[in-house]
Amino acid sequence: MSYPYFGRREDARLLTGAGRYTADWTLPGQLHAAFLRSDHAHARILSVNTAAAREAPGVVAVLTGADAAAVGYGRGKAALPYKGRDGMALLTPQAPALAQDRVRYVGDPVALVVAETPAQAQDAAELVMVEYEALPAVSDVDAALADGAPQLHPDVPGNLCFDYEYGDAAAAEAAFADAAHVVQLDLTSDRVVGNPMEPKAALARWDGDVLELWTATQGMVALRDSLCGLTGLPPGQVRVRAQDVGGGFGIRGPAYPEHAALALAAKRTGSPVKWIATRSETFLSDYHGRGLRMRGELALDAAGRFLAIRHQWVCDQGAYPVATGPLISTLNPAMMCTGPYRIPAVHGRHRLALTNTVPITAYRGAGRPDMAYAVERLVDEAARQLGHDRLALRRLNLLPADAFPYTLPTGGPMAATYDSGDYPGLLDMAAEAADWAGFEARRAETAGRGKLRGIGVGVFVEPSGGVVPRDEVAITFDAEGGVRVHNVTHSSGQGHETVFPEIVAGVLGLDPASITLHQGDPDGLPLFGGGAFASRSMLSHGAATAVAAREVVRKGLDLAADALEAAAADIEYQAGAYRIVGTDRSVTLVELARPAEGQESGPLDTTTALPAGRAFPSGAHVAEVEVDPETGEVALQRYVAVDDCGVVLNHTLLDGQIMGGIAQGLGQVFGEQCVYDEGGQLLSGSFMDYAMPHAEMLRGITLMERPVPSPNNPLGVKGAGEAGTTGSLPAAMNAVLDALRPAGVRRLDMPASAQRVWAALRAASA
Ligand code: SMO
C-alpha cells in the first residue's frame, strides 16, 4: 500500500469535506445555547431579569452569574512558576464564569440561554434585561498604570498584576554609562485577534458525573486540566473530545468561561448543550494576542560591538490574567532577550497591566516575534545612526557557530541556554538568496518609476518546547497487523496524521500507510502530555515517538530470538523483520507484535515518556518591499526565509508551518490591528474593520532550510510552528522603514497599512 498523492495524508479527507469539527458533532436530544455579552467595558451589574427570556418559545434554561458562582465555576487562575520584582507573585483576581457583580470588558459573558434551536436561544438572549451602572473604563495599558486610573479589581492595586525583572540592572547600567553609542526605540506590537477558521464552539454533556466536552483543542490533556481549573472538577471527571480542529495558534489551548457555563447548562438541563460562536463573538471573546509597548535600548562600543541591551515592556493582559498570558509576556521573550547576538549585559523589566479589554494569551509566537522585533529594530537603528552596514554590524555581533551551548546573561535558574546553530551562516545564505548585493540597483530602478523600495532582514533565535514536565506517547499493534501511534498533542492543521506515522515507519522500516495516528483519545490509553503549542509537538511527542519505536524493536528482539530459536546476537532487524544474519530465516515485527487471540494488547505495545524538550530554532529572513508614495500602499516584492528548525522530518509540513507563520506575521505587519476606543468599545469587531492577510500579500516567498541538529532531543528537531512569525515581523518592518527613511520617515509602528504609511510620508515631507 502506498500513497496515491504527495501531499499530506489528511488532505484527501479535509479537502473533500470529510473533516469533523466541533459543529459536526450532534448528540440525541441536544439543546442549543446563546450567550448574552456585556456591551459595557466596565459596569456594575445592578440586576439581571431573566423572566421574559424564560417565557420565550423553546427556552429550557437561563443561567446567570449567580448560577456560576453557586457551583464555583470561574475564570481559572493563570499561574507562574516564578516570582517577579521584589518577590512579587502574579495577582490572579477571580470572578464567576458568567459575570456576577461587574462586567470588565465588552464581550464579557453575562447570561447563557438554552433553547431547542440556536435561533430561539439567540432571540431569548436578547430578552434578558440587565441593568448596568456604568463605571469609568480604561482600555490603554499606559493609562491603566497611571495614577488615578479606574481600578478593575480591588485585589490588583494600580492594575499592575505582575512586575517581572530579569538580568542585572547594575551591570547593564555600567555598560550603558561606558558605551560609545546608545540607541533607544519605543515600539509597539499591537493587539491582534487569532481568528482561527473554526470559531470557538463546544458541545457539553454529562455521562453520570463525568463531563464530556467536544471542542476545538490544541491538546486534550492541556484543555482538560485548564477546564478543571475553571470548574474544580478532578481530571478523572472531564473528557475532552475532538477530531479535527480548524486552527489553534495558542488561543485554542486554554478552556474558556464559556466551556464552564456550557457544562453547567448541560448539568441543569440534563441534556447535551451545543454552542457555536459567531465571528463577532470570536472577536469579542476569544483571547487576543500581543498588546505590547516596548522600549528597547542598545549600548555599543566605538567599533560597533554590542555591550548591553535593556528592555522595558508594558504588557496588556486585558481584564483578567488568563492561561499563558503572563508567561508569554515574561519568560518567553526573556529567553531570547539578546537575540542571536553576544551581548554581555542585559536588563529587562516587564510590567503586566489589566485593562477593560478581552484577556490576552499566547498567539502564534507568544512573545517571541515581539522580542525579535524589538532587538532587530534596535540593530537597524544602530546601523543607521552609526553609519554601519546593516549586515556587517550583525556579522560583527552574531554568536559564532562554535558558541554553543550558550547561556544568556539573564541569570537565575530560568536563564536560557541556546542549544546549537549557525547564525552567521543563516544570514549569509539569506542575503545571497535575496540578492542583497543587487538591491541598490533595484532601488534605483524603482525610484525611476516614482516608487520607494526597501530591504530588511530579521535574524532571530527563539525558545521552543517546554511547558509541561513530560510527554507520553504509545505505540500499539492490532490483530490485523495495523500499527497505531497515540499521543495527546492535537493537530489544528499541522499534519500530525502524516508525520507521526512517518516517524514510526522510519524506525520500524514499515510502510507509513500501515500506521495510523490516534490523537487525544480520552477512551484510549491514559496518556499525559502537553499540547501543540510552543512549537513543541515534534521535539517532545515526536522525539518520544522515535524512542518508543526503538523500544519496540529492542523488545521484539527477544521474541524473535525465541521464535527463530536463535541467539539475539545473531539476529538483525531490517525493513520490519528480524532475520538470522546470513540466512533467509526471519519473522516480521507485525507477526510478533500481534495481540494473542482474545487479548486486548500485544506483547510489544509500548508507552514511553520523555521530559519535555527545549530547543532554539533560528533563522534569517529577508523582505523586500515597494511603497507607492501616492497611496502609501506597500507591496511585498520578495521574501527569503532561511530557517534552522533542526533536523527536518517532512519538508512539505515544514514549508506549511513556516509559510503559515509568515502569513500571520505579515498580517500583523501590514494590516491586522485590534482597536479599542478610550472607553473600551472594540472598533475592529469584524472583518469589515480588521484586515486579515490575503494571498496577494504572500507572493514571491522563498523558503530555505539550513538545519543544525539540536543536541537536546533524540530526533535533533527544534520546532517550526512559530519561526515564520518570529522572523517576519522584524524582516518586513525593517524593509518598510528602509524604504521610507530616504523620505524622512523615522518612526512607524505596525501595521504598515496604506493609511499609516501615507500619513507618515506626509508628516515627514511637511
Ligand atoms: S502561540 Mo503557541 O500555541 O505557543
Residues whose N, C-alpha, C, O or C-beta is under 5 A from the ligand:
A	BS01	SMO	F249 G250 A362 Y363 R364 G365 A366 A532 F533 A534 S535
